[in-house]
């Protein structure tokens, strides 16, 4: 497989600040898969799910022709209720209880060997969403040996981007090719307040970063260059849930294929725009959608 996504298998219910709600749409790494699928077809998904995985996720992965290496380790796929508030804050609650949530995460750890069905000389990039408690973050080097021509992108959990974990996170970033965080995470992680200071600290790490700034847009930050592109379609947003996962995964394509930073950002932001058009990930990328996004990218780069 050219591209591999690995992360968490989740179903979401959302309660919005205006009192409306939407139930049972896909969350987690399905957003990341959709972000890459917008542009490329050779994709595999590595994950851990419940016994109801095909019931909850099967239609999405089958429609998009995504190869699967999913192990069903627990009775029920992880389920969250997202509550959004008027001040823009939000909370995430597992209705099955904290014990079940902990059990799922404890049993969702996978190492480099889980990628073996898809890795090879043709692999260009792997997107991984993982916490410090996962096995894979300590096997990045082993995974890189399995993809001699490929690169690894680590999307770091918000809970890990805190000063107490700074040294460990920085050390692990040294074992991947790319990483991602957003501005709010950067402020906490680095102890800074301004965008300029956050970018300066990111550049000092010495690894390319896909740096997300919400509905304002995103940056590709390298040690030598900073490139920004504004978000698209914000005025028509239905739901922004998952845009970070979606855009980060899409940015992996440009980074791995050596595309210009602006083109990389255009692909990421267009994937995010399509993600905002409905609840859950973009349901199906076919030839018509692929032609639409390619035209939109070309127009953006004029």
C-alpha positions, 0 to 999 in steps of 0.5 A: 500500500502507498499510504497507511493510516493507523489510529483509533476506531470510534463512533460519535454522537454530538450535542451542539450548543444550539440544542441540536444533535446528531447520532452515530457517525464515524469518528477517529481515524476514519477522518484521516482515511477520508482525507487521504482518499480524497487524493489517492487510492492505495490506502490501508487502515490498521486498527483495533475495533469492536465485534461490531466493526463491520456493522459500524464502519463496514460501509464506509471502508467498503465503498472507498475500497480501503484495505483493512487490517483490523483486529476485533478485540472487544465487544463494542466499538468505542463510543463518545458523546461530544458536547459543544458549548457556546464559548467554543469549548467542548467535552468528550464523554464515553457513555459506556463508562470510564472502565470500558473506555480504559479497557478499550484503550488498554487493548488498542495498543499495536506495534510495528508488526500490525502494519506488516500486511501493507508495508513494503518498498511501495509504501510512501507514507504512514499516518499514526495517531497515538498516545505515549501509552501506545506500543507503536510510538516506541517502535517507530524505528522498527516501522521505518525499517519496514518502509525503506522508501516511506515516511512516518507522520505522527499526529500527537494526542492533545493530552500528550502536548503538555509541559510535563511530557515535553522531553519524551514527546520531543525525543519521540519526534526525533524518530519520525519524519513529520508531526502535527499539532494545532495552535492551542496545543502549541501554546500549552506545550511550549508555554507561549502565547503568540503565533510567532513564538509557537512557530519559532519553537516548532522550527527549533525542533528541526522536523517538518510540522503540519501546524493547524490554526483552526478555521484560519488555516494551516502552515507547513513549518520547516526549519528554513521556511514557513508557508501558510494557506487560509482555510476554505469553505468555512462559511458553509461549515456543517460540522468541523469535527475531525478536520484536524485528523483529515487535513493532517493525513492529507498533508502527508501526501505532499510531504512524502511526494515532495510537493511544494508546501502550498500544494500540500496545504491546498490538498490538506485544506480541501480535504478539510473543507469536504470534511465540514460538509456533513457530519462524519467523514466525507462518505465516498470519493469517486471519480467525480469527486476526485475531478472536483478536488483536483480542479479546486486545487489547480484553481487555488494554486493559480 
